[in-house]
Amino acid sequence: MYYNFYETLVDHSRLLSSSVRLNFEYYSMYLDSLKMTIEKNESFDQKLFYESLANNLDNNLNRELRTKRFTSILSEYMNSLIDYRETLEKSNIPIPCYDEVLYQIKKFIFHLSSATDIERSTTAAPSEVVLKKGKIELLHYLTDKQNTIPIILVYAPINRFNLMDLQPDRSIVKNLISQGFDVYVIHWGYAGIQDDGLTLDNYVNYLDEAISVICQSHTRQKIPIIGYCWGGLLAVIYSSLYREKVESLTLMATPIDFSKENNILSVWSKDLDMDRIIDEFGHLDPLILDTAFLMRNPFRNYEKYTNLLSKIHDITYVNDFVTLEKWLHNIPPIPGAFYRQIMNDCYKNNLLIAKKIHVNGKVVDLEKIDFPVLTVYAEKDDLISPHSSLAISECISSKDKKAIGIPSGHVGLIIGTSAHEKLWPEIGTWIKSKNVSLLSSQSDSKPEIEPKKEGLVVA
């Protein structure tokens, strides 16, 4: 008993020490940015001074948070946190219960929607579940239009799927329906502890069952796929294995070559001991991922709430802000086996490019993708590098490939006003053009003359 008390005290002291050191690093960056701003600004105009301070802090954080020095401090903190948790668990203290309490507090603060709330809140059109495998569902959006081209949206399992249909005026589902598509969305469900063993194989198999159901329903052999972020990663892996079921592939902000991923979260993911984190939690806890997002730039997170206060009388702005914040902070647990595979095989070892990822005993070979591929990237994306996304063109054998870049951030590809006015109509036109050409041709033969390679298009 006394030994456990002493060990707990020691581990708690180490956790406190590493936490203080981590916080000190941020304070140092703030102070350096403040000093730089004061030295370079002779005129103390409040607005200009604030903008200069914010920009200097952005640059400092963007540079320092990627360094080995900082990641070693962050690793020390995570290791001390896990050591402390393990010691408490040895003393029969129910740590998972405390995790749940913290999550419930977070839900209360942000008034997070439950799974049922999200499923019942459809802004574009009513939907029906046409396939259910455990917690994973295939949603079909109903419409009175005679839409004939089925399409599936594959979303990332690390967030809630409802970003695709978040608001009536900025709904991807509504946009695609208005263009004549019959829209399906795969809803990965809300993983619990019992789902920690789900692997990449499971997700690809679920996607295959969903696409098979759609093909049967529409009497088609293949359909267009749109994949976003990690959903795009799943879509491209699936497409290399089941290319006979894919008519065209649209990849939105999708990581492909992970050696080119140098954003803050990817650097942390490569340097932290993810195996130990998953061993302790069993999954990637939503509080960890949520905290990691905030740690990239705490100042900007504070700033957006001050901007909210300045526009508190703008009901439209407030409603949009609250809706997006509820989505941002409503992160589901990510099954440990699946997360471990993505971190180790992709982020750390870049096995997708090396053709060393295996799914259901088969090698994932991107060269087998020989159908039309559209790559869409955000020029200001701080989560997925445009260079990583564009690498797909060098990995596939298809001669029909195109890239579109727009001046937005990661989420702006989905909910940005400009994206809905220009980008998504262009995506829809491209997908329909491939649908027409494939329907009119009864063979998969390649053209004798290679078409002119398209350059980047900025929508």
C-alpha positions as CSV (number, residue, x, y, z in Angstrom):
1,M,0.0,0.0,0.0
2,Y,2.8,2.4,1.0
3,Y,4.7,1.5,-2.1
4,N,1.8,2.2,-4.4
5,F,1.3,5.6,-2.6
6,Y,5.0,6.5,-3.1
7,E,5.0,5.4,-6.8
8,T,1.8,7.4,-7.4
9,L,3.4,10.5,-5.8
10,V,6.6,10.1,-7.9
11,D,4.6,9.7,-11.1
12,H,2.4,12.6,-10.3
13,S,5.4,14.8,-9.7
14,R,6.9,13.8,-13.0
15,L,3.6,14.5,-14.7
16,L,3.4,17.9,-13.1
17,S,7.0,18.7,-14.0
18,S,6.5,17.7,-17.7
19,S,3.3,19.7,-17.8
20,V,5.0,22.8,-16.4
21,R,7.8,22.4,-19.0
22,L,5.3,22.0,-21.8
23,N,3.4,25.2,-20.8
24,F,6.7,27.1,-20.4
25,E,7.5,26.4,-24.0
26,Y,4.3,28.0,-25.1
27,Y,4.9,31.0,-22.8
28,S,8.4,31.4,-24.2
29,M,7.0,31.5,-27.8
30,Y,4.4,34.1,-26.7
31,L,7.1,36.3,-25.1
32,D,9.4,36.0,-28.1
33,S,6.6,37.0,-30.4
34,L,5.7,39.9,-28.2
35,K,9.4,41.1,-28.0
36,M,9.7,40.8,-31.8
37,T,6.5,42.8,-32.3
38,I,7.6,45.6,-30.0
39,E,11.0,45.9,-31.6
40,K,9.6,46.1,-35.1
41,N,6.7,48.5,-34.4
42,E,7.5,52.1,-33.9
43,S,3.9,53.1,-34.1
44,F,1.7,51.5,-31.4
45,D,-1.5,51.6,-33.4
46,Q,-3.6,49.0,-31.5
47,K,-5.0,47.2,-34.6
48,L,-1.6,47.0,-36.4
49,F,0.2,45.9,-33.3
50,Y,-2.3,43.1,-32.6
51,E,-2.1,41.9,-36.2
52,S,1.7,42.0,-36.1
53,L,1.7,40.1,-32.8
54,A,-0.7,37.5,-34.2
55,N,1.4,36.9,-37.3
56,N,4.7,36.7,-35.4
57,L,3.1,34.2,-33.0
58,D,1.8,32.2,-36.0
59,N,5.3,32.0,-37.5
60,N,6.9,31.1,-34.2
61,L,4.4,28.3,-33.4
62,N,4.5,27.0,-36.9
63,R,8.3,26.7,-36.7
64,E,8.9,25.7,-33.1
65,L,6.2,23.1,-32.8
66,R,7.8,21.1,-35.5
67,T,11.2,20.9,-33.9
68,K,12.7,17.8,-32.3
69,R,13.1,19.8,-29.2
70,F,9.4,20.5,-28.8
71,T,8.3,17.0,-29.8
72,S,10.7,15.5,-27.2
73,I,9.1,17.7,-24.6
74,L,5.6,16.6,-25.8
75,S,6.7,13.0,-25.8
76,E,8.0,13.3,-22.2
77,Y,4.6,14.8,-21.2
78,M,2.6,12.0,-22.8
79,N,4.9,9.3,-21.4
80,S,4.5,10.8,-17.9
81,L,0.8,11.0,-18.3
82,I,0.6,7.3,-19.3
83,D,2.9,6.3,-16.4
84,Y,0.7,8.1,-14.0
85,R,-2.4,6.5,-15.4
86,E,-0.9,3.1,-15.2
87,T,0.2,3.6,-11.5
88,L,-3.4,4.7,-10.6
89,E,-4.8,1.7,-12.4
90,K,-2.5,-0.6,-10.3
91,S,-4.1,1.0,-7.3
92,N,-7.6,0.0,-8.6
93,I,-8.6,3.5,-9.4
94,P,-11.1,3.4,-12.2
95,I,-9.4,5.8,-14.7
96,P,-11.8,5.1,-17.6
97,C,-14.6,6.4,-15.4
98,Y,-12.7,9.7,-15.0
99,D,-12.2,9.8,-18.8
100,E,-15.9,9.5,-19.3
101,V,-16.6,12.3,-16.7
102,L,-14.2,14.6,-18.6
103,Y,-15.9,13.8,-21.9
104,Q,-19.4,14.4,-20.4
105,I,-18.1,17.8,-19.1
106,K,-16.9,18.6,-22.6
107,K,-20.3,17.6,-24.1
108,F,-22.0,19.9,-21.6
109,I,-19.7,22.9,-22.3
110,F,-20.1,22.6,-26.1
111,H,-23.6,21.2,-26.0
112,L,-22.5,18.4,-28.3
113,S,-25.0,16.6,-30.4
114,S,-25.5,12.9,-29.7
115,A,-25.5,10.3,-32.4
116,T,-29.3,10.3,-32.4
117,D,-29.4,14.1,-32.7
118,I,-27.1,14.1,-35.7
119,E,-29.0,11.3,-37.4
120,R,-32.3,13.1,-37.0
121,S,-31.0,16.5,-38.0
122,T,-30.9,16.3,-41.8
123,T,-30.8,19.7,-43.5
124,A,-30.8,18.8,-47.1
125,A,-33.2,15.9,-47.5
126,P,-34.6,13.0,-45.5
127,S,-32.5,9.9,-45.5
128,E,-33.0,6.2,-45.0
129,V,-30.6,3.5,-43.8
130,V,-30.2,1.0,-46.7
131,L,-27.4,-1.1,-45.1
132,K,-26.4,-1.5,-41.4
133,K,-23.4,-3.5,-40.2
134,G,-23.0,-3.1,-36.5
135,K,-22.7,0.6,-35.9
136,I,-21.9,1.4,-39.5
137,E,-24.7,2.6,-41.8
138,L,-25.1,3.4,-45.4
139,L,-27.4,6.4,-45.7
140,H,-29.4,7.1,-48.9
141,Y,-30.7,10.7,-49.2
142,L,-34.2,10.8,-50.7
143,T,-35.4,13.3,-53.3
144,D,-38.4,13.7,-55.5
145,K,-36.0,14.4,-58.5
146,Q,-35.4,11.7,-61.0
147,N,-31.7,11.5,-60.3
148,T,-30.0,8.7,-62.1
149,I,-26.3,8.8,-61.2
150,P,-25.5,7.2,-57.9
151,I,-22.6,8.5,-55.9
152,I,-21.1,7.7,-52.5
153,L,-19.4,10.1,-50.2
154,V,-16.8,8.4,-48.0
155,Y,-16.1,10.5,-44.9
156,A,-13.2,10.2,-42.4
157,P,-13.8,8.0,-39.4
158,I,-12.0,10.6,-37.2
159,N,-14.9,13.1,-37.4
160,R,-18.7,13.1,-37.6
161,F,-20.1,12.6,-41.1
162,N,-22.6,15.4,-40.8
163,L,-20.1,18.0,-42.1
164,M,-21.3,16.8,-45.5
165,D,-24.8,18.1,-44.7
166,L,-24.1,20.6,-41.9
167,Q,-26.3,23.5,-43.0
168,P,-29.0,24.0,-45.7
169,D,-27.0,26.6,-47.6
170,R,-23.7,24.8,-47.4
171,S,-24.6,21.2,-47.8
172,I,-22.6,18.9,-50.1
173,V,-25.5,16.5,-50.1
174,K,-27.9,19.2,-51.3
175,N,-25.4,20.5,-53.8
176,L,-24.9,17.1,-55.4
177,I,-28.6,16.3,-55.4
178,S,-29.3,19.6,-57.2
179,Q,-26.8,18.5,-59.9
180,G,-28.7,15.3,-60.5
181,F,-26.8,12.8,-58.3
182,D,-28.4,10.1,-56.2
183,V,-26.4,10.6,-53.0
184,Y,-25.3,8.0,-50.5
185,V,-23.1,8.6,-47.5
186,I,-21.3,6.0,-45.4
187,H,-21.8,6.7,-41.7
188,W,-19.0,5.0,-39.7
189,G,-20.9,5.1,-36.5
190,Y,-19.8,5.9,-33.0
191,A,-17.1,3.5,-31.9
192,G,-17.0,2.3,-28.3
193,I,-14.6,0.2,-26.3
194,Q,-16.0,-3.0,-27.9
195,D,-14.9,-1.6,-31.3
196,D,-11.2,-1.1,-30.5
197,G,-10.2,-4.1,-32.5
198,L,-11.6,-2.8,-35.8
199,T,-8.9,-2.7,-38.5
200,L,-8.3,-1.3,-41.9
201,D,-9.6,-4.6,-43.3
202,N,-12.9,-4.1,-41.6
203,Y,-13.4,-0.6,-42.9
204,V,-12.5,-1.6,-46.5
205,N,-14.9,-4.6,-46.2
206,Y,-17.7,-2.3,-45.0
207,L,-17.1,0.1,-47.8
208,D,-17.2,-2.8,-50.3
209,E,-20.5,-4.0,-49.0
210,A,-22.0,-0.5,-49.2
211,I,-20.8,0.0,-52.8
212,S,-22.2,-3.5,-53.7
213,V,-25.6,-2.5,-52.4
214,I,-25.6,0.7,-54.4
215,C,-24.5,-1.1,-57.6
216,Q,-27.3,-3.7,-57.1
217,S,-29.9,-1.1,-56.4
218,H,-29.0,0.8,-59.6
219,T,-28.2,-2.2,-61.8
220,R,-24.7,-0.9,-62.4
221,Q,-21.3,-2.5,-62.2
222,K,-19.5,0.6,-61.0
223,I,-20.2,4.0,-59.4
224,P,-18.3,7.3,-58.8
225,I,-16.7,7.7,-55.4
226,I,-15.8,10.9,-53.5
227,G,-13.5,10.6,-50.5
228,Y,-12.6,13.3,-48.1
229,C,-9.4,13.4,-45.9
230,W,-9.0,9.9,-44.3
231,G,-12.2,8.9,-46.1
232,G,-10.2,9.6,-49.3
233,L,-7.4,7.4,-48.0
234,L,-9.9,4.6,-47.5
235,A,-11.4,5.3,-50.9
236,V,-8.1,5.1,-52.7
237,I,-7.1,1.9,-50.9
238,Y,-10.5,0.4,-51.8
239,S,-10.2,1.6,-55.4
240,S,-6.9,-0.2,-55.9
241,L,-8.4,-3.5,-54.7
242,Y,-11.8,-3.3,-56.3
243,R,-11.3,-1.1,-59.4
244,E,-14.0,-3.0,-61.3
245,K,-16.6,-1.3,-59.0
246,V,-15.2,2.3,-59.4
247,E,-16.2,4.5,-62.3
248,S,-14.3,7.6,-61.1
249,L,-12.5,8.7,-58.0
250,T,-12.6,12.2,-56.5
251,L,-10.1,12.7,-53.7
252,M,-10.6,15.7,-51.4
253,A,-7.6,16.8,-49.3
254,T,-6.4,13.2,-49.2
255,P,-3.0,12.2,-47.8
256,I,-1.1,9.9,-50.2
257,D,2.7,10.4,-49.8
258,F,3.2,10.7,-46.1
259,S,6.9,11.6,-46.5
260,K,5.5,15.0,-47.7
261,E,3.3,15.5,-44.7
262,N,5.0,18.2,-42.6
263,N,2.1,19.9,-40.8
264,I,2.2,20.1,-37.0
265,L,-0.1,17.1,-36.3
266,S,1.7,14.8,-38.7
267,V,5.1,15.7,-37.2
268,W,3.7,14.9,-33.7
269,S,2.2,11.7,-34.9
270,K,5.5,10.5,-36.4
271,D,7.5,11.3,-33.3
272,L,5.1,10.3,-30.5
273,D,4.9,6.7,-29.3
274,M,1.5,6.0,-30.7
275,D,1.7,2.3,-29.8
276,R,2.0,3.1,-26.1
277,I,-0.9,5.6,-26.3
278,I,-3.2,3.0,-28.0
279,D,-2.0,0.3,-25.5
280,E,-3.1,2.5,-22.6
281,F,-6.4,3.9,-24.0
282,G,-7.3,1.0,-26.4
283,H,-8.3,3.7,-28.9
284,L,-7.5,7.3,-29.7
285,D,-9.4,9.2,-27.1
286,P,-11.4,12.1,-28.5
287,L,-10.1,14.4,-25.7
288,I,-6.5,13.7,-26.9
289,L,-7.2,14.6,-30.5
290,D,-9.3,17.6,-29.5
291,T,-6.5,18.9,-27.3
292,A,-3.9,18.3,-30.1
293,F,-6.0,20.4,-32.5
294,L,-6.1,23.2,-29.9
295,M,-2.4,23.0,-29.1
296,R,-1.4,23.9,-32.7
297,N,-2.3,27.5,-32.0
298,P,-4.1,28.3,-28.7
299,F,-4.0,32.0,-29.4
300,R,-6.0,31.7,-32.6
301,N,-8.5,29.5,-30.8
302,Y,-8.9,32.3,-28.2
303,E,-9.1,34.9,-31.0
304,K,-12.1,33.2,-32.7
305,Y,-14.1,33.6,-29.6
306,T,-13.3,37.2,-29.2
307,N,-14.4,37.7,-32.8
308,L,-17.6,35.9,-31.9
309,L,-18.2,38.5,-29.1
310,S,-17.6,41.3,-31.6
311,K,-20.3,39.9,-33.9
312,I,-22.7,38.7,-31.2
313,H,-25.6,40.6,-32.7
314,D,-25.2,39.0,-36.1
315,I,-27.5,36.0,-35.7
316,T,-26.4,34.3,-39.0
317,Y,-22.8,34.5,-38.0
318,V,-23.5,33.2,-34.5
319,N,-25.5,30.3,-35.7
320,D,-22.8,29.3,-38.3
321,F,-20.1,29.6,-35.6
322,V,-22.0,27.5,-33.1
323,T,-22.9,24.8,-35.7
324,L,-19.2,24.5,-36.8
325,E,-17.8,24.5,-33.3
326,K,-20.2,21.7,-32.2
327,W,-19.0,19.7,-35.2
328,L,-15.3,20.5,-34.5
329,H,-15.4,19.4,-30.9
330,N,-17.7,16.4,-31.4
331,I,-14.8,14.0,-32.2
332,P,-15.7,10.3,-31.8
333,P,-13.3,7.7,-30.3
334,I,-11.1,6.1,-33.1
335,P,-10.7,2.3,-32.9
336,G,-7.2,1.5,-31.6
337,A,-6.3,-1.2,-34.2
338,F,-7.3,1.0,-37.1
339,Y,-5.5,4.1,-35.8
340,R,-2.4,2.2,-35.0
341,Q,-2.3,0.9,-38.6
342,I,-2.7,4.3,-40.1
343,M,-0.1,5.9,-37.9
344,N,2.5,3.2,-38.3
345,D,1.9,2.0,-41.8
346,C,1.2,5.4,-43.4
347,Y,2.5,8.3,-41.3
348,K,5.6,6.7,-39.8
349,N,6.7,4.2,-42.6
350,N,4.9,5.5,-45.7
351,L,4.0,2.0,-46.8
352,L,1.2,3.1,-49.1
353,I,3.8,4.5,-51.5
354,A,6.1,1.5,-51.0
355,K,3.3,-1.0,-51.9
356,K,3.6,-2.7,-48.6
357,I,0.2,-2.3,-47.1
358,H,-1.9,-5.4,-47.1
359,V,-5.7,-5.6,-46.8
360,N,-7.4,-8.9,-46.7
361,G,-4.1,-10.5,-47.7
362,K,-3.8,-8.4,-50.8
363,V,-1.2,-5.8,-51.6
364,V,-2.5,-2.3,-52.0
365,D,-1.0,-1.2,-55.3
366,L,-2.0,2.2,-56.5
367,E,-0.8,1.5,-60.0
368,K,-3.9,-0.7,-60.5
369,I,-6.0,2.5,-60.5
370,D,-6.5,3.0,-64.2
371,F,-9.8,5.0,-64.2
372,P,-10.4,8.8,-64.0
373,V,-9.1,10.4,-60.9
374,L,-9.7,14.0,-59.7
375,T,-7.5,15.4,-57.0
376,V,-8.8,18.4,-55.1
377,Y,-6.6,20.2,-52.5
378,A,-6.8,23.3,-50.4
379,E,-3.8,25.6,-50.8
380,K,-4.1,26.8,-47.1
381,D,-4.6,23.3,-45.7
382,D,-2.8,22.9,-42.4
383,L,-3.9,19.3,-41.9
384,I,-3.1,17.6,-45.2
385,S,-0.2,18.8,-47.4
386,P,-1.2,19.6,-51.0
387,H,2.1,18.0,-52.0
388,S,1.1,14.8,-50.4
389,S,-2.3,14.8,-52.1
390,L,-0.9,15.6,-55.5
391,A,1.5,12.6,-55.3
392,I,-1.4,10.4,-56.4
393,S,-0.8,11.4,-60.0
394,E,2.7,9.8,-59.9
395,C,1.4,6.5,-58.4
396,I,-1.5,5.6,-60.6
397,S,-1.6,4.2,-64.1
398,S,-4.6,6.2,-65.2
399,K,-4.1,8.7,-68.0
400,D,-7.3,10.6,-67.2
401,K,-6.3,12.6,-64.1
402,K,-6.8,16.1,-63.1
403,A,-6.0,18.4,-60.1
404,I,-7.9,21.4,-58.7
405,G,-6.6,23.7,-56.1
406,I,-8.5,26.4,-54.3
407,P,-7.3,29.1,-51.9
408,S,-9.0,27.7,-48.7
409,G,-8.3,25.6,-45.7
410,H,-9.1,22.0,-45.0
411,V,-12.7,22.4,-43.9
412,G,-13.3,25.2,-46.4
413,L,-13.3,22.6,-49.2
414,I,-16.6,21.3,-47.8
415,I,-18.4,24.3,-46.3
416,G,-16.8,27.3,-47.9
417,T,-19.1,29.6,-49.8
418,S,-16.7,29.9,-52.7
419,A,-16.4,26.1,-52.8
420,H,-20.2,25.7,-53.1
421,E,-20.4,28.3,-55.8
422,K,-17.5,27.2,-58.0
423,L,-15.7,24.1,-56.8
424,W,-18.6,21.6,-56.3
425,P,-20.3,22.5,-59.6
426,E,-17.0,21.8,-61.3
427,I,-16.6,18.5,-59.5
428,G,-20.1,17.5,-60.5
429,T,-19.5,18.4,-64.1
430,W,-16.3,16.4,-64.2
431,I,-17.9,13.3,-62.6
432,K,-20.8,13.4,-65.0
433,S,-18.5,13.7,-68.0
434,K,-16.8,10.5,-66.9
435,N,-20.1,8.8,-66.3
436,V,-21.3,9.6,-69.9
437,S,-18.1,8.5,-71.5
438,L,-18.0,5.2,-69.6
439,L,-21.7,4.5,-70.3
440,S,-21.2,5.1,-74.0
441,S,-18.3,2.7,-74.1
442,Q,-18.7,-1.0,-73.5
443,S,-15.0,-1.7,-73.1
444,D,-12.3,-0.5,-70.7
445,S,-9.7,-0.2,-73.4
446,K,-7.3,2.8,-73.1
447,P,-7.2,5.4,-75.9
448,E,-4.5,4.9,-78.5
449,I,-3.4,8.5,-78.2
450,E,-2.5,9.8,-74.7
451,P,-4.6,12.8,-73.9
452,K,-2.9,16.1,-73.0
453,K,-1.9,16.1,-69.4
454,E,-3.9,18.8,-67.5
455,G,-2.2,21.3,-65.2
456,L,-3.5,22.6,-62.0
457,V,-6.7,24.5,-62.1
458,V,-7.5,27.1,-59.4
459,A,-11.3,27.3,-59.0
